[in-house]
Each structure stands twice: as C-alpha cells, then as structure tokens.
Amino acid sequence: MNHSPSFATTSRPSNHLGDFDLVVVGGGILGLSHALHASDRGLRVAVVERDLHAVGASVRNFGHLCITAQSGAARSYADVAREQWLRIGRQADISLRESGTLVVARTEHETAVLEEFVQVHGAEEARLLTATETADVLGVESGEILAGAHLPLDLRVNPLVAVARMTELLRDRGVAFFLGTNVGAVESGQVLTSRGVLTAANIVVAIGHDLDRLFPELADQYQVERCRLRMMEIKAPTGRVIDPAIFTGLSLLRYGAFAELASTTAVRADFMSHRPELLEHEINLMFTQRPDGALVVGDTHHRGRVEDPFELERSDELLLEETKRLFGLDTVEVLRRWRGVYASSPMTDFLCETPLPGVRVTAVTTGIGMTCSLGFALDSLNSLLHSPAPTAS
C-alpha cells in the first residue's frame, strides 16, 4: 500500500532489483527502527546497507539505553523506545537487563546534583544511595565515593547481538536486505545502488555521519560533523558482576536531565579548576559490562567535518587513569580498543527532513542512537506516511 503519490511505473530499468513500499538506506539501529515500524504496518520493506552487516556506531557503543538522563524530545523518544525494546527483546530473543544505572558521586558538588535530581524527578526515577551502598555495587572500598544514585528505568543490551538479531527478526518478517551494497544516489521513487535500482513510494535515508555523502546541502545546513570517540574493553577490575551501567561526575555534564540542573554548574567549575584536560577531551567516564565479564570503558569526543585519521594517545591514557582511580587499581588489563564515530550537530539532536517528495532524511546527531532511535523512527515514519502506526503487540 502506498501512502504518497506513486512514481512512474511505465518502464523499469534492466537492472531493477524490486519494487517496495519503503526502502531504507542504512542498516544501523535508526534504519532498522524505521524498517521495523514499517513492517509492523504490513508494508513491503527493503534495507540497503553498504557493509555485510552493521559495523558502525550501532555496534561500537555501550549498549546502555539511558532513559532517565534525557530531557525534552530525547526523553519522549527514549520512553517510547524503552517499551519498543522490551517488545522486540521478546520477539527477537534479545536479552535486556533491567538493572538501571548507578551514578557515582565523588565530590560534594556531584552529591548535590544527585540530591537535586531526586527532588526533581522523584523516587520512581532515582533513589539516593550511601557511599557504602555505591561502593558495594562496584566491588571496591568506598574511598573517594561520597554517595550514589540508582536510576531503575534504564536498560542494558549487548549491541554486538541486538542489531544482528533485530536484522534476523526483520528477515523472518519478509524484509528484503541488500547487504554489501553501496548507494550512489537517492531520487523521488528510486534508490540507485551498486547492484541496481530499487523503486519505492517512500524512502528513508539513515546513514548517520555519512549524511554529506548523499545530501551535502543538509549536512551544511545543520553543520553536521563527525564526532570521533575512543573506547576500550578491560578485564573486569574487581572480578565481579557489575549489573547496572555506571555513570560518574563527568556524565552529569553530558546528559540533559542532569546538565539543566542549577547544581551542575558547580560540577563543571570543579573540573575546569582541577582537571581541565578531562573537559578538553570531552571525556564521559562511564562503564557497562559485557556478558563475558569484560568492562566497556569510555569515552572521549573530538569533532570535525572530516574524520581525523590519527588517534590521540592521551585520550586513552586519561580514560585508563580515571578508571584506575575509580576502582582503586594500579594497573588494568586492556583487552581491545576501538574508535566510534557518530553524527554531531550544534543545531539539533534529531535531524528529520524531506528534501524530495517521498524521501525522508534522518539522523540522531548526538550519541544516544541506541536509546532513542526506536522512538524517533516511529515519529519520523508516522510523519512521512501521514498516519499513526497501528497498535503493535
């Protein structure tokens, strides 16, 4: 069924690959989210992905579905996405940990932020913890820890498994996948690929930081840059299971629901005064644990229109220094390191434009794609098709 004026169908190119209701360009979490919601409607859907499987930001992340720390539109999308993740988890056998987030406070100003946060958001979204309770979750002596807060609504998922199983679920539903296939151009009604032409009434482009490859004018308009991250896995420092995701004082500066609090200003001033280098590298010291016990450590942030090919050794050093300090260790064993890249814009966190009839260009232009994409994509698709989605069970 078509939801927009149909394109000309009198002739087909010799390399025509198929006719669909919706073609999605990009097989990461945002593209798959659009495909999932379209599949829920019973539409004929195709997904085009340049790699043989998703290898970008959708798998190079913490797997932390950070609901509670969002604000504004991000919180609205995150709330919807949370319910969608729980639904998809049941359908696609994706394990979701409903273990929340532990926020660790190591200064009086960080403690004040947690106290204000609980006052504003209430006990259903955050609960204050003592220094001993917080340290016990980490498996360390309390040391510098003054307090903590538990955010019970947040979820955890293994991104190395989740995207692959979502892809399998969509395949089982009949969604066509064209993998290892480059897209050279997108026009109203058709997608020109390295394997041939796909035709569709509606097209969604969800290629993240590579937006400028197909729609450079939109990248210019929104000043989209590539945000480069450094992340790593280390051997579990305490040899124990750390069930929730872990935030630290640096995390309070990055997420809207914390950053908008009056008390957070003093936390930033503390870092500016005592550890300015952490702010220069835009470090968000946080952790999640893999099912095999490895601890994911991150992350740093450096932006540019072109992705700088050279790594800054100091970024890794700072991450490791701060990790050792938190866990009271002299050394840590690094298992592997990697670079993440995502789209960043100073003008919006959610880019959603229709540059051509029936063509929707989308991007989550901040590092919360896993958290928000399932909610953002539902809103995007409803708008593109000019109708709300049916209730999905």
N, C-alpha and C positions, 0 to 999 in steps of 0.2 A: 504494500500500500504506500502510496506517495503522499507526502504532506506538504509539497511545494509544487509550483508549476513544473510540469515534466519537460525534459530536454528532448531535442530532436532525435527520433529513433528510426528515421527512414533508411539509414545506412549504418553499417558497423565497419570499423577498420579491420583489416585482415588479422591483426594481432589482438583482437578483442578478447579479454580474459573473463568477462562476465558482467552481468547487469544486476545491480543491488539497490535496495532502498537506502542504504547508508554505507559509505566507505570511510573507514577511519585510517588516517595516516599516522603511524606511531603506535608501537606495541608495548609502551610502558604503562604505568599504572593509570595515567589520565586517559590514554587512548583505550585501554581495556575497560575502564569505567564507563566510557561512552558506549562501547560495544555491548557491555553487559546490560545497561539500561535499555538500549535499543532492542536487544534480544528479549528482554522482559516484555516488550511491546509486540513481539512476534515479527519484527522486521527482518528482512534479508540483509545480513551484515557481512562485510569483508574488512579485514585488518591487514594493512601493509606495513611491514617492518623491515628496515634495511639490514638488520643482523638476523642470524638464525634463531636468536632468542634475545630477550631484553637483557642488555648489559650496562645500561646507563644508571641514572640516579635512582631508578625504581628498585635496583638490587644493591646499590652501594650505600645504603642508609642504615640507620639503627633499627629499623622495624618498630619504631616507637610511635604509636598512634596517640599523639599528645593532644587530648581533647580539652582538658581543663585550663591549660595555659593560654588558649586562644581567646581573642576578643573580636567583636564586630562580625563582619561577614565570615571570617575564618572560623569563628565559634559556631555559627549557624551551619556552615558546611560540615564542620567536624562532628557536630551532633548527628546530622543525617548519616554521615559516613560511618559513624560508630555502629548504628543499627544495621547498615548495609554490610559492614564487615562481619558482624555476628551472623547475619543471614547467609552470606557467601561462605563463611567458615563452615557452617553446617553442610552446605551443598557441595563444596569442593574439598572437604576434609582438610581444611586449613586450621592448624592449631592456633588458637588465640588465647593469650594469657591475660586474664582479667585481674592483674596484680597491681595495677596502678603505677604511680610514680612516687619515688621518695625524693624530696628536696632537702638537701643538707645545708644547714646554716653554720658558718664558722666565725661570724662576727656579730656584734650586737646589731649593726645595721641590717644585715641579712635576716637576723631573727625578727627584727621589727617589720620587715617586708612580709614574712610568713604570718606574723600576727595580724597585720592589716589585711592580708589576703583572706584569711579565715573569717575575719569580721565581715568582709565584703561579700564573700561567696557562700558562707555558711558551712555547717558541719557535713552536709551531704557531698560537698565537693572537696573539702580539705579538712584534715584533722591534725592538730599540732602534736608533735612527739617530743619527748625529752631527749637530752643528749645521749643517755644510755640506750633508749629505745632505738634511736637513729643509728648509733654505732653498732648495735647488735645486728641490724639488718645487713650492714656492710661486713660484719665479722671482724671488726677492729676495736682497739681501745678508743675511748671517747676522745682523748687528746684535745685537738682544737675544736672539736664539734661542740656547739652550744645548744642546738635544737634541730628540729626537722619538721617536715610536714608530709603527710601521705595524701596523695590525690587519687582516690579509688576508682574514678571513672575511666582513667586512661587504660589503653590496651597495649599489648605487645604481640608482634607477629614476626616470623622469620622471613625476611624479604627474599632470601635465596630460594624459598619454597613457595611463598604466597603467589608471586607473579606467574610462576610456571603452572601452578595448579589452577589459577584463575583462567589461564590460557586453555588448559585441558577442559575445564568446565565449558568454556565457550565453544570449543571444538565439538564437544559432545552435543551441544545445542544446535549445531549446524552452522556456526560462524565459519566463514572461509578465511584462512590465513595465507598470505603471500609473504613468506619469510625470505631473507636474503635478497630483498627486492628494493631497489632504490626508486625514489620518486623524483622525477625531473621537473614536473610542473603540475599545478592544480588549476583547473578551469571549472566554470559552472558546468556541472553534469559529468565531468570526467577527470580521472587521475591518470596521468601519463607516467608509466613506470618503466624500469629497465627490462621488464618481461612482457610488457604490452599495456593495453589501455583498459581501465576499469570504468564503467559508467554507473552513475547513481544519481538519484534525485537530490540527495543531500550528502555532503562531505564534511568530515571533521578533521582538522589538522591539529595534532597534539604531539609536536616534536621538540618541546622544551626549549633548551638554549639554542637549538639549531633553527629557530624561527626565521633568522635572517637568510637562511639558505633558500627558502621558498617565498617569504614575504618580507623582504628587507625594509619596505616602507613602514610596516607595522613595528618592526624592531627599532627603526629610527624614531617613530612617533612615541614609543613607550620607553625609549632609551634602554633597551634590553641589553644586558651584559651577561657574560659567563662568570658565575661565581665558582671558584675553584676551592675545593676542600682537601684537607688531609685527615685521613682516618687510619686506624690500625686495629688489629686484634692482638691481645696479650693473653698469656696464660693466667687463669683466674688467680688473683693475688692472694686470696685467703683460702683457696681450695674448697670453697663452699658455693652453694647456690645463692645467687642474689636475685630474688624473684622480680621485684619492681625495676623499672628504669630508674636511673639515678641522675638527678639534676644537682648542680652546685650553684654558688653565688653568681657565677658568670651567666648561668642560664636565666637568672632573673632579669638580665638586661636585654634578652633576645625575644621574649615572648610577650605578646600584647597585654595579657591579663596581669602580668607582673609589672611590665615596663610602665604601664599607665598609672601605677600607684604612686602617691606622693613620696612614700618612704624609699622608693627605689633610687631616687636622686642621690641619696647619701651613699648607696652601694657603689654607684658609678664613680662618685668622688673618691671613695676609698681606693678603688682600682687605679684611678688616674694618679693618685698620690703615691701609692705603694707598689703597684705592679702595672705600670702603663704599657709594658710590652705585650701583656696579655690582650689589651684592647687594640693595640696596633695590629696584631694578627687576628683580631676578632675571634678569639677563642671562646667556644661554648663547651666547657668541660662537662661532659656527660657520658653515661655508660649504659649499655644493655648487654645481657649475657646470652650467648648462643645456646642452643640445646646441647651442644657438645661441651659446654663449660667455658669456652673462650669468651673473654670480655671485649666487647667492641668499645673503643675509646675514640673520642673526637671532641670537637672538630675545629678546624681553622677556616677562615673565609678571606679570599683575596679575589677582587673583581677586575674585569677588563673586557672590552668588546671582543678582543682576540684572546684565546686561552694561552697564557704563558706556558711554554713547554718545560720550563725549569722549576724544579722543586726547591723550596727553602728549607734547608736542614734545620734551621732554628725553629720552624713551626713544629716539627716532630719532637725536638728537644723540649720545647715548652710543654707539649702535651704529656710527655713522659715525666718531666719534673713535677708537674702538678698532680699527676696520677700517683706517683710515689709519695708525695706529700700527703694526699688524702688518705691513702691506705697505710701510711707509716712504714714504707719499704725503702730499702737501699737500692734494690735492683728490680726490674721486671723483665720477663721474657717476652719479646715481641715475636708473634707467630707470622704475621703478614701485614703489609701496609698497602694502601691504595689511595688514589685520587678520585674524588667525586666532583661532578660538575652539574650545576643546575642554573636555570634562567633566573636572573635577578633584574628587577625594575624599581626605580625610585618612585614611580608614579602609581603603581597598583600591585597588589598581591595576586590578583586573578585577572588575567588578560582574556577577554572574550569579545571578539569582533567578527563581523560578517563582511569581508571586503568584496565578495562577489555573491550574487544570488545563489542561495543554497550551499554556501561554503562558510563554515564556522571555524575560526582560528582560535585556539585556546592554549593557555599556558598558566601553570601555577608558578608565579615569579617570586617565590621565596621557598625556603627549604621545608615546606610542610605538605609535599605532594602526597605522601602515603596517608597523612592524617586527613586531608580534605578532599582528595580527588573524587571519591565516590559521591560526595555531596555536591561538589562544584559541577561535576559532569551531569548529574541529574537536572540541575537548574539550567545548564547550558543546552541540554537536549530538549527539555521542555520548551525553551525559548525558540530553538531552531525549528522544531516541529509545530510550534504554536498550539500545543495541547499538553495538559498534565499527564504524567505517567499513570498507568493503571496500578492498583494496589498489588504489590508483589508479596507472595507468601514465602 
